[in-house]
């Protein structure tokens, strides 16, 4: 039954996201969308980019109704999607400056602002508010107050706070497992710890860690079978990744460290990681060197090996650092690029061997400009 529910949820979300945006925010056709939480200092916005098949069209921007902070942890995802039915999609965007989660509802291709929801126990002004979604719950990690709020998704995409849980540190990365059972987090620079929580049917979290990490674990991804948690480390060394088995009870197994010695390439800092849809490749956002590293990934036996590295186009030397990454279908990768004076989105083609090539015209600036971009999502999403 659990697997059936998972399949139905994924199918509903993928179907709904295929055509969620209204006429004033989309061009004709069912092309995928890239949506950014711009995290602008002051009044925050989201930008909607249309993917045409080879490029991103000039975005349309809308206000969140809250305030951003202009940056923060580069591996902390600040925007997420959920679905309450095959025809209703909920969009969640964190506003760290005002301490709220902005919610949008999409029905019949029409976007409606639902509201801004605030946890009285939570503040994210330090490094942002991370978001993760599973079933009918949104998890919000507040960086200033070091707690995780659990929000129940109600009909119409409204949120109801059902609980708040202290974390062992400031959450720098967070993801929910595809099987809905486990929430995995990292605690970032200087702490060198990761953690996991079992997720009960009512959203209650039960902590299993924290666990020691080799480096400053940041962005996290989880394999499609929910068997492995994969962390990128924001160290000053070369590309470094740590992989932990996820046990059946939600606890984490022994840390497997890869790289940090040049064996995974010369990229500096590994703020975020992203598995390809077929799980053949792991892409790493090298936040300090402004590069994307491609790695071959395998589970049996567990392995990572270097393929290539791509230095991102940087016209005007505006890119400050790279942050979150995501994929469009199976052929392209998008990268959040925090910039000064303006942030942008990089678009890279994924080649047949897993290497990447940045497309002509990339990067694409957010509208109406500003710095702080750390997170983006793609709809339709990856199937896990």
FIVOLUM-996708 format. One record per residue (C-alpha): residue number from 1; z, x, y. Coordinates in nm, 3 decimals, decimal comma, always signed. Example, Ala and Ser with C-alpha at 12.3 -4.5 7.8 and 13.67 -1.06 7.14 Angstrom:
2
+-----+---------+---------+---------+
|  nr |      zz |      xx |      yy |
+-----+---------+---------+---------+
|   1 |  +0,780 |  +1,230 |  -0,450 |
|   2 |  +0,714 |  +1,367 |  -0,106 |
+-----+---------+---------+---------+
REM end
This chain:
384
+-----+---------+---------+---------+
|  nr |      zz |      xx |      yy |
+-----+---------+---------+---------+
|   1 |  +0,000 |  +0,000 |  +0,000 |
|   2 |  +0,084 |  +0,285 |  +0,240 |
|   3 |  -0,258 |  +0,442 |  +0,185 |
|   4 |  -0,426 |  +0,104 |  +0,236 |
|   5 |  -0,236 |  +0,055 |  +0,563 |
|   6 |  -0,339 |  +0,401 |  +0,675 |
|   7 |  -0,705 |  +0,333 |  +0,598 |
|   8 |  -0,697 |  -0,003 |  +0,776 |
|   9 |  -0,527 |  +0,148 |  +1,082 |
|  10 |  -0,775 |  +0,435 |  +1,100 |
|  11 |  -1,072 |  +0,203 |  +1,056 |
|  12 |  -0,942 |  -0,034 |  +1,321 |
|  13 |  -0,880 |  +0,246 |  +1,570 |
|  14 |  -1,215 |  +0,414 |  +1,507 |
|  15 |  -1,405 |  +0,085 |  +1,534 |
|  16 |  -1,223 |  -0,024 |  +1,847 |
|  17 |  -1,261 |  +0,312 |  +2,021 |
|  18 |  -1,635 |  +0,321 |  +1,963 |
|  19 |  -1,697 |  +0,088 |  +2,259 |
|  20 |  -1,369 |  +0,057 |  +2,449 |
|  21 |  -1,471 |  +0,138 |  +2,804 |
|  22 |  -1,586 |  -0,129 |  +3,054 |
|  23 |  -1,916 |  -0,133 |  +3,239 |
|  24 |  -1,780 |  +0,031 |  +3,554 |
|  25 |  -1,647 |  +0,326 |  +3,351 |
|  26 |  -1,931 |  +0,383 |  +3,108 |
|  27 |  -2,305 |  +0,424 |  +3,086 |
|  28 |  -2,512 |  +0,210 |  +2,854 |
|  29 |  -2,476 |  +0,284 |  +2,486 |
|  30 |  -2,204 |  +0,375 |  +2,241 |
|  31 |  -2,170 |  +0,746 |  +2,316 |
|  32 |  -1,826 |  +0,902 |  +2,264 |
|  33 |  -1,588 |  +0,938 |  +2,556 |
|  34 |  -1,366 |  +1,227 |  +2,661 |
|  35 |  -1,060 |  +1,116 |  +2,855 |
|  36 |  -0,830 |  +1,353 |  +3,042 |
|  37 |  -0,473 |  +1,321 |  +3,169 |
|  38 |  -0,525 |  +1,523 |  +3,486 |
|  39 |  -0,150 |  +1,568 |  +3,550 |
|  40 |  -0,211 |  +1,605 |  +3,922 |
|  41 |  +0,089 |  +1,696 |  +4,134 |
|  42 |  +0,153 |  +1,374 |  +4,321 |
|  43 |  -0,046 |  +1,062 |  +4,232 |
|  44 |  -0,178 |  +1,117 |  +3,881 |
|  45 |  -0,518 |  +1,014 |  +3,742 |
|  46 |  -0,722 |  +0,993 |  +3,424 |
|  47 |  -1,091 |  +1,085 |  +3,411 |
|  48 |  -1,353 |  +0,934 |  +3,178 |
|  49 |  -1,642 |  +1,159 |  +3,070 |
|  50 |  -1,939 |  +1,016 |  +2,880 |
|  51 |  -2,079 |  +1,244 |  +2,609 |
|  52 |  -2,457 |  +1,205 |  +2,604 |
|  53 |  -2,522 |  +1,405 |  +2,289 |
|  54 |  -2,562 |  +1,743 |  +2,457 |
|  55 |  -2,356 |  +1,729 |  +2,776 |
|  56 |  -2,081 |  +1,544 |  +2,964 |
|  57 |  -2,177 |  +1,312 |  +3,248 |
|  58 |  -1,997 |  +1,317 |  +3,584 |
|  59 |  -1,664 |  +1,143 |  +3,523 |
|  60 |  -1,516 |  +0,831 |  +3,672 |
|  61 |  -1,148 |  +0,853 |  +3,761 |
|  62 |  -0,871 |  +0,593 |  +3,770 |
|  63 |  -0,505 |  +0,612 |  +3,881 |
|  64 |  -0,222 |  +0,599 |  +3,628 |
|  65 |  +0,024 |  +0,448 |  +3,873 |
|  66 |  +0,261 |  +0,743 |  +3,825 |
|  67 |  +0,300 |  +1,102 |  +3,937 |
|  68 |  +0,213 |  +1,428 |  +3,763 |
|  69 |  +0,357 |  +1,779 |  +3,797 |
|  70 |  +0,043 |  +1,991 |  +3,816 |
|  71 |  +0,075 |  +2,172 |  +3,483 |
|  72 |  +0,339 |  +2,260 |  +3,223 |
|  73 |  +0,326 |  +2,355 |  +2,855 |
|  74 |  -0,043 |  +2,398 |  +2,756 |
|  75 |  +0,008 |  +2,283 |  +2,394 |
|  76 |  +0,196 |  +1,963 |  +2,478 |
|  77 |  -0,033 |  +1,663 |  +2,433 |
|  78 |  +0,007 |  +1,413 |  +2,720 |
|  79 |  -0,241 |  +1,140 |  +2,627 |
|  80 |  -0,272 |  +0,932 |  +2,308 |
|  81 |  -0,440 |  +0,625 |  +2,163 |
|  82 |  -0,323 |  +0,347 |  +1,936 |
|  83 |  -0,462 |  +0,017 |  +1,808 |
|  84 |  -0,279 |  -0,311 |  +1,759 |
|  85 |  -0,582 |  -0,476 |  +1,595 |
|  86 |  -0,954 |  -0,409 |  +1,539 |
|  87 |  -1,023 |  -0,550 |  +1,886 |
|  88 |  -0,730 |  -0,414 |  +2,089 |
|  89 |  -0,687 |  -0,048 |  +2,181 |
|  90 |  -0,383 |  +0,087 |  +2,365 |
|  91 |  -0,405 |  +0,401 |  +2,578 |
|  92 |  -0,089 |  +0,598 |  +2,662 |
|  93 |  -0,073 |  +0,855 |  +2,943 |
|  94 |  +0,244 |  +1,040 |  +3,043 |
|  95 |  +0,337 |  +1,088 |  +3,408 |
|  96 |  +0,583 |  +1,379 |  +3,409 |
|  97 |  +0,657 |  +1,367 |  +3,781 |
|  98 |  +0,769 |  +1,003 |  +3,775 |
|  99 |  +0,904 |  +1,017 |  +3,421 |
| 100 |  +0,702 |  +0,728 |  +3,279 |
| 101 |  +0,436 |  +0,641 |  +3,024 |
| 102 |  +0,139 |  +0,456 |  +3,174 |
| 103 |  -0,021 |  +0,207 |  +2,936 |
| 104 |  -0,373 |  +0,064 |  +2,939 |
| 105 |  -0,507 |  -0,215 |  +2,719 |
| 106 |  -0,871 |  -0,242 |  +2,616 |
| 107 |  -1,002 |  -0,577 |  +2,489 |
| 108 |  -1,373 |  -0,663 |  +2,463 |
| 109 |  -1,462 |  -0,344 |  +2,652 |
| 110 |  -1,243 |  -0,443 |  +2,948 |
| 111 |  -0,960 |  -0,209 |  +3,053 |
| 112 |  -0,643 |  -0,366 |  +3,188 |
| 113 |  -0,342 |  -0,179 |  +3,320 |
| 114 |  -0,037 |  -0,298 |  +3,126 |
| 115 |  +0,234 |  -0,111 |  +3,315 |
| 116 |  +0,442 |  +0,204 |  +3,348 |
| 117 |  +0,737 |  +0,233 |  +3,110 |
| 118 |  +1,034 |  +0,459 |  +3,176 |
| 119 |  +1,309 |  +0,584 |  +2,947 |
| 120 |  +1,632 |  +0,596 |  +3,154 |
| 121 |  +1,742 |  +0,893 |  +2,942 |
| 122 |  +1,420 |  +1,093 |  +2,981 |
| 123 |  +1,270 |  +1,328 |  +3,239 |
| 124 |  +0,967 |  +1,554 |  +3,199 |
| 125 |  +0,952 |  +1,727 |  +3,538 |
| 126 |  +1,010 |  +2,073 |  +3,389 |
| 127 |  +0,705 |  +2,110 |  +3,159 |
| 128 |  +0,567 |  +1,761 |  +3,095 |
| 129 |  +0,611 |  +1,462 |  +2,861 |
| 130 |  +0,449 |  +1,501 |  +2,521 |
| 131 |  +0,308 |  +1,199 |  +2,335 |
| 132 |  +0,236 |  +1,120 |  +1,970 |
| 133 |  +0,149 |  +0,787 |  +1,807 |
| 134 |  +0,193 |  +0,660 |  +1,454 |
| 135 |  +0,165 |  +0,301 |  +1,332 |
| 136 |  +0,328 |  +0,086 |  +1,601 |
| 137 |  +0,538 |  +0,357 |  +1,766 |
| 138 |  +0,487 |  +0,602 |  +2,051 |
| 139 |  +0,703 |  +0,915 |  +2,055 |
| 140 |  +0,765 |  +1,068 |  +2,398 |
| 141 |  +0,913 |  +1,419 |  +2,423 |
| 142 |  +1,083 |  +1,476 |  +2,759 |
| 143 |  +1,092 |  +1,844 |  +2,856 |
| 144 |  +1,370 |  +1,832 |  +3,118 |
| 145 |  +1,624 |  +1,621 |  +2,928 |
| 146 |  +1,530 |  +1,763 |  +2,586 |
| 147 |  +1,509 |  +1,430 |  +2,408 |
| 148 |  +1,250 |  +1,225 |  +2,220 |
| 149 |  +1,216 |  +0,858 |  +2,309 |
| 150 |  +1,084 |  +0,617 |  +2,048 |
| 151 |  +0,881 |  +0,331 |  +2,194 |
| 152 |  +0,775 |  +0,032 |  +1,989 |
| 153 |  +0,422 |  -0,092 |  +2,062 |
| 154 |  +0,438 |  -0,469 |  +2,114 |
| 155 |  +0,149 |  -0,717 |  +2,121 |
| 156 |  -0,059 |  -0,663 |  +2,431 |
| 157 |  +0,028 |  -0,290 |  +2,425 |
| 158 |  +0,362 |  -0,335 |  +2,602 |
| 159 |  +0,631 |  -0,083 |  +2,512 |
| 160 |  +0,992 |  -0,141 |  +2,414 |
| 161 |  +1,233 |  +0,150 |  +2,393 |
| 162 |  +1,391 |  +0,139 |  +2,048 |
| 163 |  +1,583 |  +0,466 |  +2,051 |
| 164 |  +1,624 |  +0,813 |  +2,195 |
| 165 |  +1,705 |  +1,132 |  +2,003 |
| 166 |  +1,820 |  +1,473 |  +2,120 |
| 167 |  +1,595 |  +1,764 |  +2,030 |
| 168 |  +1,715 |  +2,115 |  +1,949 |
| 169 |  +1,518 |  +2,253 |  +2,243 |
| 170 |  +1,246 |  +2,174 |  +2,492 |
| 171 |  +0,951 |  +2,036 |  +2,294 |
| 172 |  +0,638 |  +2,245 |  +2,357 |
| 173 |  +0,413 |  +2,074 |  +2,101 |
| 174 |  +0,433 |  +1,757 |  +1,891 |
| 175 |  +0,225 |  +1,569 |  +1,634 |
| 176 |  +0,281 |  +1,286 |  +1,388 |
| 177 |  +0,151 |  +1,331 |  +1,034 |
| 178 |  -0,149 |  +1,123 |  +0,921 |
| 179 |  +0,063 |  +0,958 |  +0,649 |
| 180 |  +0,302 |  +0,822 |  +0,918 |
| 181 |  +0,604 |  +0,985 |  +0,755 |
| 182 |  +0,682 |  +1,296 |  +0,961 |
| 183 |  +0,704 |  +1,402 |  +1,326 |
| 184 |  +0,661 |  +1,778 |  +1,374 |
| 185 |  +0,758 |  +1,963 |  +1,693 |
| 186 |  +0,774 |  +2,316 |  +1,833 |
| 187 |  +1,025 |  +2,455 |  +2,080 |
| 188 |  +0,811 |  +2,707 |  +2,264 |
| 189 |  +0,850 |  +3,042 |  +2,436 |
| 190 |  +1,166 |  +3,242 |  +2,375 |
| 191 |  +1,317 |  +2,994 |  +2,130 |
| 192 |  +1,103 |  +3,077 |  +1,825 |
| 193 |  +1,187 |  +2,758 |  +1,639 |
| 194 |  +1,004 |  +2,453 |  +1,501 |
| 195 |  +1,139 |  +2,123 |  +1,371 |
| 196 |  +1,056 |  +1,813 |  +1,171 |
| 197 |  +1,182 |  +1,455 |  +1,164 |
| 198 |  +1,133 |  +1,185 |  +0,903 |
| 199 |  +1,000 |  +0,861 |  +1,054 |
| 200 |  +1,153 |  +0,542 |  +0,915 |
| 201 |  +0,967 |  +0,211 |  +0,909 |
| 202 |  +1,166 |  +0,101 |  +1,215 |
| 203 |  +1,082 |  +0,423 |  +1,403 |
| 204 |  +1,420 |  +0,587 |  +1,350 |
| 205 |  +1,404 |  +0,966 |  +1,341 |
| 206 |  +1,601 |  +1,185 |  +1,101 |
| 207 |  +1,599 |  +1,556 |  +1,185 |
| 208 |  +1,558 |  +1,816 |  +0,910 |
| 209 |  +1,558 |  +2,143 |  +1,109 |
| 210 |  +1,530 |  +2,335 |  +1,323 |
| 211 |  +1,355 |  +2,620 |  +1,141 |
| 212 |  +1,297 |  +2,979 |  +1,250 |
| 213 |  +0,948 |  +3,075 |  +1,366 |
| 214 |  +0,796 |  +3,419 |  +1,401 |
| 215 |  +0,664 |  +3,360 |  +1,752 |
| 216 |  +0,670 |  +3,112 |  +2,038 |
| 217 |  +0,524 |  +2,813 |  +1,854 |
| 218 |  +0,341 |  +2,572 |  +2,084 |
| 219 |  +0,056 |  +2,331 |  +2,001 |
| 220 |  +0,059 |  +2,184 |  +1,651 |
| 221 |  -0,191 |  +2,016 |  +1,421 |
| 222 |  -0,137 |  +1,865 |  +1,075 |
| 223 |  -0,378 |  +1,867 |  +0,781 |
| 224 |  -0,539 |  +1,540 |  +0,672 |
| 225 |  -0,329 |  +1,523 |  +0,355 |
| 226 |  -0,011 |  +1,571 |  +0,564 |
| 227 |  +0,068 |  +1,879 |  +0,355 |
| 228 |  +0,069 |  +2,147 |  +0,628 |
| 229 |  +0,191 |  +2,180 |  +0,988 |
| 230 |  -0,015 |  +2,438 |  +1,177 |
| 231 |  +0,123 |  +2,597 |  +1,496 |
| 232 |  -0,041 |  +2,815 |  +1,757 |
| 233 |  +0,188 |  +3,079 |  +1,911 |
| 234 |  +0,186 |  +3,145 |  +2,285 |
| 235 |  +0,269 |  +3,512 |  +2,244 |
| 236 |  +0,128 |  +3,802 |  +2,447 |
| 237 |  -0,024 |  +3,939 |  +2,127 |
| 238 |  -0,362 |  +3,855 |  +1,975 |
| 239 |  -0,434 |  +3,522 |  +1,805 |
| 240 |  -0,135 |  +3,420 |  +1,594 |
| 241 |  -0,091 |  +3,107 |  +1,383 |
| 242 |  +0,203 |  +2,989 |  +1,173 |
| 243 |  +0,163 |  +2,736 |  +0,889 |
| 244 |  +0,450 |  +2,551 |  +0,722 |
| 245 |  +0,426 |  +2,328 |  +0,414 |
| 246 |  +0,552 |  +1,975 |  +0,479 |
| 247 |  +0,772 |  +1,868 |  +0,190 |
| 248 |  +0,777 |  +1,514 |  +0,051 |
| 249 |  +1,106 |  +1,441 |  +0,230 |
| 250 |  +0,967 |  +1,550 |  +0,569 |
| 251 |  +1,138 |  +1,888 |  +0,575 |
| 252 |  +0,937 |  +2,208 |  +0,628 |
| 253 |  +0,890 |  +2,486 |  +0,375 |
| 254 |  +0,849 |  +2,860 |  +0,418 |
| 255 |  +0,669 |  +2,990 |  +0,725 |
| 256 |  +0,330 |  +3,154 |  +0,661 |
| 257 |  +0,232 |  +3,375 |  +0,955 |
| 258 |  -0,128 |  +3,480 |  +1,016 |
| 259 |  -0,259 |  +3,722 |  +1,278 |
| 260 |  -0,082 |  +3,876 |  +1,574 |
| 261 |  -0,217 |  +4,214 |  +1,461 |
| 262 |  -0,582 |  +4,167 |  +1,558 |
| 263 |  -0,688 |  +4,036 |  +1,217 |
| 264 |  -0,766 |  +3,694 |  +1,372 |
| 265 |  -0,953 |  +3,835 |  +1,668 |
| 266 |  -0,873 |  +3,965 |  +2,013 |
| 267 |  -0,782 |  +3,639 |  +2,193 |
| 268 |  -0,451 |  +3,647 |  +2,381 |
| 269 |  -0,209 |  +3,356 |  +2,355 |
| 270 |  -0,264 |  +3,071 |  +2,109 |
| 271 |  -0,143 |  +2,765 |  +2,296 |
| 272 |  -0,315 |  +2,498 |  +2,090 |
| 273 |  -0,487 |  +2,455 |  +1,752 |
| 274 |  -0,729 |  +2,196 |  +1,617 |
| 275 |  -0,872 |  +2,138 |  +1,269 |
| 276 |  -1,235 |  +2,037 |  +1,232 |
| 277 |  -1,299 |  +1,693 |  +1,084 |
| 278 |  -1,399 |  +1,850 |  +0,750 |
| 279 |  -1,102 |  +2,091 |  +0,767 |
| 280 |  -1,323 |  +2,392 |  +0,707 |
| 281 |  -1,233 |  +2,544 |  +1,042 |
| 282 |  -0,934 |  +2,588 |  +1,269 |
| 283 |  -1,004 |  +2,634 |  +1,640 |
| 284 |  -0,752 |  +2,812 |  +1,861 |
| 285 |  -0,720 |  +2,781 |  +2,238 |
| 286 |  -0,641 |  +3,130 |  +2,365 |
| 287 |  -0,469 |  +3,024 |  +2,686 |
| 288 |  -0,420 |  +3,368 |  +2,842 |
| 289 |  -0,762 |  +3,521 |  +2,771 |
| 290 |  -0,950 |  +3,191 |  +2,832 |
| 291 |  -1,127 |  +3,200 |  +2,498 |
| 292 |  -1,175 |  +2,987 |  +2,187 |
| 293 |  -1,127 |  +3,149 |  +1,847 |
| 294 |  -1,288 |  +3,007 |  +1,532 |
| 295 |  -1,110 |  +3,058 |  +1,199 |
| 296 |  -1,197 |  +2,961 |  +0,842 |
| 297 |  -0,919 |  +2,744 |  +0,696 |
| 298 |  -0,832 |  +2,683 |  +0,333 |
| 299 |  -0,546 |  +2,510 |  +0,151 |
| 300 |  -0,594 |  +2,632 |  -0,205 |
| 301 |  -0,478 |  +2,898 |  -0,169 |
| 302 |  -0,355 |  +2,874 |  +0,191 |
| 303 |  -0,573 |  +3,103 |  +0,402 |
| 304 |  -0,704 |  +3,178 |  +0,751 |
| 305 |  -0,980 |  +3,425 |  +0,830 |
| 306 |  -1,160 |  +3,527 |  +1,146 |
| 307 |  -1,510 |  +3,395 |  +1,223 |
| 308 |  -1,577 |  +3,452 |  +1,594 |
| 309 |  -1,449 |  +3,420 |  +1,949 |
| 310 |  -1,613 |  +3,257 |  +2,252 |
| 311 |  -1,531 |  +3,358 |  +2,609 |
| 312 |  -1,550 |  +3,048 |  +2,826 |
| 313 |  -1,784 |  +3,018 |  +3,122 |
| 314 |  -1,575 |  +3,071 |  +3,435 |
| 315 |  -1,785 |  +3,017 |  +3,749 |
| 316 |  -1,598 |  +3,117 |  +4,061 |
| 317 |  -1,317 |  +3,251 |  +3,841 |
| 318 |  -1,144 |  +2,912 |  +3,876 |
| 319 |  -0,998 |  +2,881 |  +3,524 |
| 320 |  -0,626 |  +2,962 |  +3,525 |
| 321 |  -0,571 |  +2,899 |  +3,153 |
| 322 |  -0,705 |  +2,696 |  +2,864 |
| 323 |  -0,492 |  +2,425 |  +2,705 |
| 324 |  -0,555 |  +2,130 |  +2,472 |
| 325 |  -0,861 |  +2,109 |  +2,247 |
| 326 |  -1,028 |  +1,823 |  +2,060 |
| 327 |  -1,355 |  +1,753 |  +1,880 |
| 328 |  -1,643 |  +1,512 |  +1,938 |
| 329 |  -1,765 |  +1,380 |  +1,603 |
| 330 |  -1,840 |  +1,687 |  +1,387 |
| 331 |  -2,056 |  +1,889 |  +1,620 |
| 332 |  -1,875 |  +1,966 |  +1,946 |
| 333 |  -1,544 |  +2,092 |  +2,077 |
| 334 |  -1,389 |  +2,005 |  +2,414 |
| 335 |  -1,132 |  +2,220 |  +2,594 |
| 336 |  -0,892 |  +2,131 |  +2,875 |
| 337 |  -0,916 |  +2,404 |  +3,140 |
| 338 |  -0,644 |  +2,418 |  +3,404 |
| 339 |  -0,806 |  +2,552 |  +3,719 |
| 340 |  -0,756 |  +2,636 |  +4,082 |
| 341 |  -0,857 |  +2,462 |  +4,296 |
| 342 |  -1,007 |  +2,230 |  +4,034 |
| 343 |  -0,953 |  +2,173 |  +3,661 |
| 344 |  -1,243 |  +2,117 |  +3,425 |
| 345 |  -1,348 |  +2,037 |  +3,068 |
| 346 |  -1,535 |  +2,290 |  +2,858 |
| 347 |  -1,792 |  +2,169 |  +2,603 |
| 348 |  -1,884 |  +2,390 |  +2,306 |
| 349 |  -2,125 |  +2,328 |  +2,021 |
| 350 |  -1,983 |  +2,396 |  +1,675 |
| 351 |  -2,237 |  +2,597 |  +1,479 |
| 352 |  -2,297 |  +2,566 |  +1,104 |
| 353 |  -2,077 |  +2,870 |  +1,029 |
| 354 |  -1,788 |  +2,748 |  +1,246 |
| 355 |  -1,862 |  +2,970 |  +1,545 |
| 356 |  -1,899 |  +2,802 |  +1,885 |
| 357 |  -2,149 |  +2,822 |  +2,170 |
| 358 |  -2,069 |  +2,681 |  +2,513 |
| 359 |  -2,340 |  +2,440 |  +2,634 |
| 360 |  -2,543 |  +2,480 |  +2,948 |
| 361 |  -2,368 |  +2,336 |  +3,253 |
| 362 |  -2,019 |  +2,372 |  +3,106 |
| 363 |  -1,747 |  +2,350 |  +3,230 |
| 364 |  -1,745 |  +2,001 |  +3,384 |
| 365 |  -1,504 |  +1,939 |  +3,670 |
| 366 |  -1,267 |  +1,647 |  +3,673 |
| 367 |  -1,310 |  +1,394 |  +3,951 |
| 368 |  -1,180 |  +1,407 |  +4,224 |
| 369 |  -1,057 |  +1,757 |  +4,160 |
| 370 |  -0,717 |  +1,920 |  +4,150 |
| 371 |  -0,525 |  +2,153 |  +3,919 |
| 372 |  -0,289 |  +2,076 |  +3,630 |
| 373 |  -0,511 |  +1,957 |  +3,343 |
| 374 |  -0,353 |  +2,029 |  +3,003 |
| 375 |  -0,455 |  +1,741 |  +2,773 |
| 376 |  -0,755 |  +1,537 |  +2,667 |
| 377 |  -0,855 |  +1,296 |  +2,391 |
| 378 |  -1,182 |  +1,183 |  +2,239 |
| 379 |  -1,285 |  +0,837 |  +2,126 |
| 380 |  -1,383 |  +0,765 |  +1,856 |
| 381 |  -1,116 |  +1,003 |  +1,726 |
| 382 |  -1,113 |  +1,242 |  +1,436 |
| 383 |  -1,034 |  +1,039 |  +1,119 |
| 384 |  -0,688 |  +1,193 |  +1,072 |
+-----+---------+---------+---------+
REM end
